[in-house]
Amino acid sequence: MSNASQASWKPTRVTKKLGIELPIVQGPLGGFSTQRLTAAVSNYGGLGSFGALNLRPEAIRDVIGEIRSLTQKTFAINLWISMEDEGAFTSTEQDFERSLSRLAPHIRAFGGTLPTYSPYQPIRFQDQVRVLIDARVPAFSFIYGIPPAEFLDECRRVGIALLGTATTVDEARALADAGVDIVVASGFEAGGHRGSFLRPAEESLMGTMSLVPQVVDAVDLPVIAAGGIADARGAVAAFALGAEAVQMGTFFLATEESGASELHRRAIAGGHRAVTGLTRGFTGRLARAIKNQLMDEMNAPDAVILPYPLQRTIVGSLSRAALQAGQEEYVQIWCGQSGSLLRSTSAAPALDSLVKEISGVADRIAGWRQTSETS
Ligand SMILES: Cc1cc2nc3c(=O)[nH]c(=O)nc-3n(C[C@H](O)[C@H](O)[C@H](O)COP(=O)(O)O)c2cc1C
């Protein structure tokens, strides 16, 4: 199945620890993850990941079973350590109505159904992680914090590789102190949420080019670079910075196997050079997506934004209605800063081109040195 054998890659500490052939990770894509995409990337020789943050434990168990029916290779399940922001439990129906009142006219105009208030009912991280441990998943990646030590110990005991995500050097150090196996250093070019956990996300905005080498220097662990890597040039740059693998999200979101709608995939990879921005307005937590009317309205100074994840419910209703109505300006179009480099295709051909081009870029750079030495 794997095409990875066509290229000869020396193992890195990341590929060795995970037992994969290529230093390429399909980043978890939250609700846009699919079993098919995870398995396709793992079968190819990389690490496929599935974002299970929104799933109840029974559903996570099913997903793991389905991925296992599609691949024998290593894959990762990803969870969010902190599942809600302060205020999610105390936010009232009046708060909900205040936030909804701004967006309700749009939802109605697009023929959608208005969401109704119900008190916040969390899915417990402890219950989700229990499924991962019982199923002995090959790898557990996480964002927004560090799991309690007892869970990390249990994972280690049953041989689950631990991948923690850092958006700053201090977060990388904290993950290393907790004993994770691999640090994912995620620069602010990345699509989706900023998983900062030591300081507010707005105070943790480091670009991949700055973050990766500083994390490599700060921790004695293998580092995976994430954020803005969408082609061979980005991958080679990340390797030059000291990363031992690259994690790409937007690249895989644009593939046919992802859970993204056709409108979403076209907006990322349609060649019209979309501009992205950061907003808290889509979910209550800072995240990157394509700038459109929805983002402008949610970033307006008078926007009413509920604590995560309550805001997600309201804006999600609008986004779904807009998607149905084909109104791109009001759809949440998650995307990293390098989305415009992509063309939509399926995962295996996208990986074929990437792997081939990485060698080309690396050879080109090696050629420079010879030229300057001989000139
Ligand atoms: C739609 C979307 C959803 C994401 N969901 C998660 C998630 O649930 N957990 C996580 O750790 N990272 C998540 N990410 C981050 C990706 O796994 C990856 O690190 C990031 O996209 C890399 O940057 P890039 O978008 O520039 O490739 C998400 C990214 C996107 C675009």
The ligand as an SDF file (V2000), in Angstrom:
LIG
                    3D

 31 33  0  0  0  0  0  0  0  0999 V2000
  -10.0390   22.8480   10.5150 C   0  0  0  0  0  0  0  0  0  0  0  0
   -8.9050   22.5730   11.4480 C   0  0  0  0  0  0  0  0  0  0  0  0
   -9.1460   21.8710   12.6210 C   0  0  0  0  0  0  0  0  0  0  0  0
   -8.0980   21.5980   13.5020 C   0  0  0  0  0  0  0  0  0  0  0  0
   -8.3570   20.8940   14.6510 N   0  0  0  0  0  0  0  0  0  0  0  0
   -7.3400   20.5720   15.4810 C   0  0  0  0  0  0  0  0  0  0  0  0
   -7.5780   19.7980   16.6490 C   0  0  0  0  0  0  0  0  0  0  0  0
   -8.7060   19.4190   16.9580 O   0  0  0  0  0  0  0  0  0  0  0  0
   -6.5100   19.5070   17.4330 N   0  0  0  0  0  0  0  0  0  0  0  0
   -5.2370   19.9160   17.1290 C   0  0  0  0  0  0  0  0  0  0  0  0
   -4.3130   19.5990   17.8740 O   0  0  0  0  0  0  0  0  0  0  0  0
   -4.9910   20.6560   16.0300 N   0  0  0  0  0  0  0  0  0  0  0  0
   -5.9970   20.9810   15.2010 C   0  0  0  0  0  0  0  0  0  0  0  0
   -5.7470   21.7160   14.0770 N   0  0  0  0  0  0  0  0  0  0  0  0
   -4.3520   22.1110   13.7510 C   0  0  0  0  0  0  0  0  0  0  0  0
   -3.7480   21.1450   12.7370 C   0  0  0  0  0  0  0  0  0  0  0  0
   -3.6960   19.8510   13.2320 O   0  0  0  0  0  0  0  0  0  0  0  0
   -2.3170   21.5790   12.3310 C   0  0  0  0  0  0  0  0  0  0  0  0
   -1.4470   21.6160   13.4070 O   0  0  0  0  0  0  0  0  0  0  0  0
   -2.3390   22.9420   11.6770 C   0  0  0  0  0  0  0  0  0  0  0  0
   -3.3850   23.0250   10.7530 O   0  0  0  0  0  0  0  0  0  0  0  0
   -1.0050   23.1910   10.9740 C   0  0  0  0  0  0  0  0  0  0  0  0
   -0.9860   24.4040   10.2950 O   0  0  0  0  0  0  0  0  0  0  0  0
   -1.4810   24.5690    8.7620 P   0  0  0  0  0  0  0  0  0  0  0  0
   -2.9600   24.7240    8.8510 O   0  0  0  0  0  0  0  0  0  0  0  0
   -0.8300   25.8320    8.3230 O   0  0  0  0  0  0  0  0  0  0  0  0
   -1.0520   23.3540    8.0330 O   0  0  0  0  0  0  0  0  0  0  0  0
   -6.7760   22.0370   13.1940 C   0  0  0  0  0  0  0  0  0  0  0  0
   -6.5450   22.7380   12.0160 C   0  0  0  0  0  0  0  0  0  0  0  0
   -7.5800   23.0120   11.1430 C   0  0  0  0  0  0  0  0  0  0  0  0
   -7.2880   23.7640    9.8720 C   0  0  0  0  0  0  0  0  0  0  0  0
  1  2  1  0
  2  3  1  0
  2 30  2  0
  3  4  2  0
  4  5  1  0
  4 28  1  0
  5  6  2  0
  6  7  1  0
  6 13  1  0
  7  8  2  0
  7  9  1  0
  9 10  1  0
 10 11  2  0
 10 12  1  0
 12 13  2  0
 13 14  1  0
 14 15  1  0
 14 28  1  0
 15 16  1  0
 16 17  1  0
 16 18  1  0
 18 19  1  0
 18 20  1  0
 20 21  1  0
 20 22  1  0
 22 23  1  0
 23 24  1  0
 24 25  2  0
 24 26  1  0
 24 27  1  0
 28 29  2  0
 29 30  1  0
 30 31  1  0
M  END
$$$$
